[in-house]
Amino acid sequence: MDGTTSYFTKDNDLYYTTICVQAGKIFTPVSWDDFHPDLKLRDSEACQILAPHITREDELIQKTQCTTRGFGLLRSFEETWVIIQVKKSPYLKGVHGELTTVYADTLFNGWPDKLCKASETLKVLYGTLTRRDLTMIHMLLKGKPRKSMARDFGISIKTVEKRLTQFKDILAPTAEPHYLTVQECLIMQGLHHFLLAKADWFDLTPKYNFIISK
């Protein structure tokens, strides 16, 4: 993943001894230009958005002396979507980490910044997709059966099929969109990876998962 990479360290009590300057733009409403270890900062101050997730990860690293790799998608304090990739390993009795950040707007052809929070819609070339539409398309891209989609939305399978057909009319930049699949229409608009990445782009709950890396 191409992006901006920086580093941080924590001591055995998981206080930061060095910290990423850009963390202030992403995780907290303040800048860390004047950071000093004597400030005794934990994740609850320095990484507010993901603090519970990261603390559990650090405690595991200390306990097992393992290396972890984490991946997250979150709404920053700058109100932009950010993708983060973190590699962390034991350091003395604490933790050393490498943080790489990429703004989702760059990765997803500008689509995240085109979301309208007020109306919970996404304006596309030939119409508008609602929050519910975007979730339905995500399910389709994930291979969810029409029957399951109908059950989740509390509608009939026929209604699901009708709406999927309407998506092609909204998305396809051709006079005969019915010759294309919804997936092909999304690819032509540059929307495929964006809608596959997250089920509900209006849900601001941060996502963060990590695995033990060998």
VENLIN-V240240 format. One record per residue. N is the residue number from 1. PHI is phi in whole degrees, -180 to 180 (999 if undefined). OMEGA is omega in whole degrees, -180 to 180 (none if undefined). D_CENTER is the distance of its C-alpha to the mean C-alpha in Angstrom with 2 decimals. Layout:
((N/PHI/OMEGA/D_CENTER) (N/PHI/OMEGA/D_CENTER))
This chain:
((1/999/178/13.63) (2/-77/-180/15.46) (3/172/179/14.67) (4/-91/-178/16.23) (5/-118/175/17.32) (6/-145/-170/19.15) (7/-132/177/20.64) (8/-151/176/21.50) (9/-137/177/24.01) (10/-133/179/24.98) (11/-85/-175/28.44) (12/-67/175/29.68) (13/-95/180/28.99) (14/64/167/25.35) (15/-86/179/26.22) (16/-69/172/24.71) (17/-104/166/27.39) (18/-137/-174/25.35) (19/-147/178/22.01) (20/-74/180/19.57) (21/-62/-177/20.66) (22/-72/178/17.34) (23/-60/179/16.05) (24/-63/179/17.89) (25/-76/-174/15.88) (26/-98/-168/12.48) (27/-96/-175/13.44) (28/-139/179/16.79) (29/-85/-178/18.98) (30/-126/177/21.46) (31/-99/-180/22.14) (32/-109/179/23.30) (33/-61/-177/25.88) (34/-103/-178/28.66) (35/-64/174/27.24) (36/-145/-178/29.95) (37/-54/-179/29.95) (38/-66/177/32.57) (39/-68/178/30.01) (40/54/-178/29.00) (41/-94/172/25.33) (42/-107/-180/23.16) (43/-65/179/19.45) (44/-61/176/20.39) (45/-101/-171/21.35) (46/-90/-176/19.43) (47/-145/-169/15.93) (48/-56/-173/16.11) (49/-63/-174/12.56) (50/-114/-171/12.20) (51/-49/-178/15.98) (52/-61/-179/16.90) (53/-65/-175/14.54) (54/-71/179/15.63) (55/-62/178/19.22) (56/-62/179/19.54) (57/-64/-179/18.38) (58/-64/179/20.91) (59/-64/176/23.63) (60/-66/179/23.23) (61/-61/179/23.61) (62/-64/-176/26.69) (63/-73/-173/28.17) (64/-106/-176/27.79) (65/58/-180/27.67) (66/-95/172/24.91) (67/-106/-179/22.22) (68/-123/172/18.57) (69/-127/-178/15.48) (70/-119/180/12.07) (71/-139/-178/8.52) (72/-140/175/5.56) (73/-134/-174/2.15) (74/-150/177/4.81) (75/-93/-174/7.62) (76/-80/177/10.30) (77/-72/172/13.99) (78/-85/-179/14.60) (79/64/171/12.73) (80/-128/178/10.45) (81/-78/-177/6.73) (82/-130/174/6.39) (83/-103/180/5.41) (84/-122/174/8.03) (85/-130/-174/10.60) (86/-127/172/13.45) (87/-116/-178/16.91) (88/-130/-178/19.30) (89/-147/178/22.95) (90/-63/179/26.12) (91/-143/-170/27.89) (92/53/175/31.38) (93/-107/-179/30.74) (94/-113/-174/27.34) (95/-139/171/24.05) (96/-114/-178/23.17) (97/-135/177/19.63) (98/-126/-175/18.12) (99/-112/175/14.88) (100/-114/-178/13.43) (101/-124/175/11.09) (102/-136/176/10.24) (103/-75/-176/9.69) (104/-60/179/7.67) (105/-59/178/11.00) (106/-71/-176/12.87) (107/-72/-174/11.13) (108/-111/171/11.18) (109/56/176/14.71) (110/82/-175/14.25) (111/-64/180/13.12) (112/-56/-179/10.43) (113/-77/179/13.45) (114/-94/177/15.69) (115/-70/177/14.38) (116/-98/-178/17.26) (117/-67/-176/16.49) (118/-63/-178/20.22) (119/-99/-177/20.87) (120/53/180/17.46) (121/-137/174/18.12) (122/-128/179/17.21) (123/-82/177/20.29) (124/-118/-170/20.97) (125/-58/-173/24.17) (126/-116/180/26.41) (127/164/-176/25.11) (128/-132/176/22.37) (129/-109/-180/19.79) (130/-85/177/19.26) (131/-57/179/16.40) (132/-65/177/18.34) (133/-60/-177/18.79) (134/-63/178/15.13) (135/-67/179/14.78) (136/-64/179/18.01) (137/-65/177/17.03) (138/-59/178/13.96) (139/-60/179/16.62) (140/-61/-179/18.96) (141/-66/178/16.79) (142/-82/178/16.31) (143/83/-179/20.11) (144/-72/-180/20.74) (145/-64/179/24.46) (146/-57/-179/25.73) (147/-63/179/27.58) (148/-68/178/24.57) (149/-63/179/22.74) (150/-62/179/25.94) (151/-65/-178/26.20) (152/-65/-178/22.71) (153/-92/-179/23.41) (154/70/-180/27.07) (155/-130/-180/28.50) (156/-82/176/30.74) (157/-62/179/29.91) (158/-61/179/31.96) (159/-66/176/29.79) (160/-60/-179/26.64) (161/-61/-180/28.53) (162/-63/-179/29.73) (163/-68/178/26.32) (164/-63/177/25.02) (165/-67/178/28.09) (166/-64/178/27.43) (167/-58/-179/23.99) (168/-65/177/25.98) (169/-66/-178/28.24) (170/-76/-170/25.44) (171/-94/-169/23.55) (172/-76/177/26.38) (173/-87/179/28.08) (174/-130/179/31.31) (175/-79/-178/34.33) (176/-129/-174/34.08) (177/-66/-176/30.47) (178/-72/174/31.74) (179/-80/-179/32.43) (180/-107/172/28.70) (181/-86/176/26.11) (182/-59/180/23.02) (183/-59/179/21.02) (184/-65/177/23.39) (185/-64/180/23.04) (186/-64/179/19.24) (187/-63/-180/19.78) (188/-64/-180/22.50) (189/-89/-177/20.37) (190/75/-176/17.49) (191/-101/-169/15.21) (192/-58/-176/14.95) (193/-68/179/11.90) (194/-63/-178/9.96) (195/-78/176/11.10) (196/-77/-173/10.85) (197/-72/-174/7.13) (198/-151/-177/6.76) (199/-70/-176/10.11) (200/-141/-177/10.24) (201/-73/177/8.66) (202/-96/173/11.35) (203/-88/-174/10.42) (204/-87/178/9.33) (205/-64/-179/9.30) (206/-69/176/6.94) (207/-111/175/6.08) (208/-152/178/8.13) (209/-132/178/10.69) (210/-139/177/13.58) (211/-130/174/16.66) (212/-78/-176/20.12) (213/-102/180/20.87) (214/-87/none/24.48))
